Every structure is written in C-alpha cells, then in structure tokens.
C-alpha cells in the first residue's frame, strides 16, 4: 500500500514538472521555435484544433517561423488566430505561406517574461506540495486504520519528503535555465 502511495505521488509530481516545462516552452525567448504556436487553436470543420494539426510549422532562420496551411481557406483563419493571440507576433502572408518574424525582446519585456516564468514555477511548487500533502494524508489514514505501524508511517513520510525535495530542485533548476535563456541577448 505504501509503495502504491509513493508511486502515485511520484507520477503526479512528474506530471506537474512536465506541465511546467510545457508552460516554459510557451514563454518565448526572442528566438523562433515551433512550440511557440502550440497554444493557439483554430476552428477546423467545427472543432478547435492546434495550428500544428492544420499546417506545417517550420523554422526559416533563428528569428522567423514559416506556417504553411494544408488547405488554402485556412490561411486567413490561421493568420487571424495568430494575430489575436497574446504572443505579440504578426504574420506576413505571401500566397498560402505565412512568415512570422519574432521581434527582438526589450529589456522590460524580458523582465515581464521572467516574472511569468517565476509565477509558473511557484504554481508548480504549490502543486507538488499539494501532492505531498495528499500522499501524507493517505499514509495517516492507513495509520489511523491500523493498517501500518507508526515506524512505517514515519519512514514513508520521510521518503515522500525526499521525493518532493528532488522534484522541487528540478523545478528550481528549470527556472534558472529559463531565466538565463530569457536574459541571453
């Protein structure tokens, strides 16, 4: 039972960390990367789908993305969706291909992105601590029902805390990497 609780906590903490990495990928660093457009969806035959499912997204150079829709009518839909997003980018359409130049980031904008990254990291830490709390309460309920001994409960709490500390260290390291890449000119 204790192993199941620890494994569940480990899986959930790992998912929280992966979610943080996904959120970090959405914060742009001034360099073009296809994942910048992952959060944008367009209507395609009545359902909302990511741009990557209706178009090819490629890098033209380090500061320019190209988007080539598979169907001609999607050009204007994708262009409008990109312009309406909160990414602050404007596509330039030539025929059925869009070029999306990434504007250089100002110092103020970089600092704003760092604040967003720190907020995302703090949200991940809170989620990880909540998972620890849930796991510890599961252990306490087993102890209350006398399914485990106090020594087993204490040992399990220590193992869950070690796991929590490891994942939070990974979060802090990912945040430091993201801050460094944001401030890199």
N, C-alpha and C positions, 0 to 999 in steps of 0.2 A: 504494500500500500504506500509506504513512504517513497519507494523508488518511483512509483507512478506519479505521485505528487511532485517530486523533484523533476522528473522528465517533462511533465506538463508545464511546470514553471519555466524550465529551460527552453522549451519550444516557443512558449508565448513571449518570453524575453527576446529570443532571437527574432521573432516576427516583429516585435517593436523596434529592434535595431534595424532590420531590413526596411521597415517603413520610414525610419529616419533617413536612411541612405536614399530612398526614393524621393523624399521631400528635399533633401540636399541637392539632388540632381536637378530639381526644378529651379533652384536658385542659380541664376546664370552668373558666370564669372567674366564675361566680356568676350569669351571665346565661343565660337559656334559649336553646338553639339545637338544631334538629332533629338535627344531626350528632352530638350527644352520644350518641344511641341507636344510631349506626351500628355500633358494635362488638358489640351484643347480638344474638344469634341465638335463634330459637325453632324447635321441631320442627313442621313443616307437611307432612302427608302423607308422613312417613318421612324427610324430609331437613331439614337445618338451613338456615334462610334468615334474612336480616336482618329486623328488625321492619318496616322500610320496605316490604318486599315483601308483607306481610300486613295492613298497616294504614296509615291516613292519619296523619301526624305533623304537627301544626301548632303555631304559637305562639299562645297565648291573650293573653299580655302578656309583658313583658320577663323575668319570673321564672317563667312557667308554660307547660308544654307540654301539648298535648292529644293523646291517641292514641286513634284510633277504628278498631278492627279491622273488617275486611270481613265476618267471619263471627262469630257470637255465641260459639261454643265457644272461639274464640281469646282471648277476654277474660282468662280465668283463666291461660292459658298465658303470655300476654304479661306479665301482672301478676307472675307468679312469676319470669319471666326477668329483669324489671327489678329486682325485689327481691333476687335472687340475684347480680346484677352487683356489681362493685366500685365503682360510681359513688356510692354513698351516698345514693340517692334512693328515695323510697317513693311509689308511685302511689296516688291516691284514685279508686276506681271508683264511678261512678254510672251504673247501667244498663249500656249497652255502650260507654261512653266513660270514658277514664281521664284524670284531670288529674294532672300531675306537677309539684308545686311545687319550685323549686330553692331549697334552704336557703341563706341568706347564708353566705359563707365567713368563717371565723375567720382571724385573722392567722396562727396556726400552720398551718392548712390551706393557706393561700395560699403560705406558705414551703415546705411539702411539695410543692405543685404546681410551684413554681419549681425545686425540686431535680429533680423528674421531667422537667421541660422541659429543664433543663441536661443531664441524662443522655441524653435523646433527641437533643439537638443534638450531643453528643460522639459518640454512636453514628453519627450521620450523617457527622460529620467523619472518623471512622475508616473508614467505608465509602468515602468519597470518596478518602481517601489510598490505600486498597487498590486502587481502580480506577486511580489514578495509577501505582501500583507495577506493576499488570498491564500497563498500556499501555507503560510504560518497559521492562519485560522483553520485551514483543513487539518493541519497537524494537531492543533489544540483540540479540535472536535474529536479526533481519534483518541487523544489522551483522556478527554472527558468521558468518552465511552469505554475507557479502559481497554482499548484495542492495542495500545502500545505503552511502554514504560516511560517514566519521566526522562531517563537517560537517553532513550531513543528519540524522544521529542526534542531534547536539548541538542543532540547531535544533528538531527535533521534541520533544526533552526540554524545551526552554525553552517551547515552545507548550503542551505538556501541563501544565507547572507554572503557566503563566498561567491556563489554564482551571481548574485546581484552585484557585488563589487566588481567582478570581472566584466560584466556587460556594461556597467556604468563607465568603467575605464575605456572600453571600446567606444562608447558614445563620446567621451571627452576627447579621445584621440581623433575621431572622425570630425568633431567640431574644430579642433585645432588645424587639421588638414584643410577643411573648408575655409576657415578664416585666412589661412596662408594663401590659398589659391585666389580668394577674393581680393586680397591686398596686393597680389602679384600683378605688376603692370606689364 
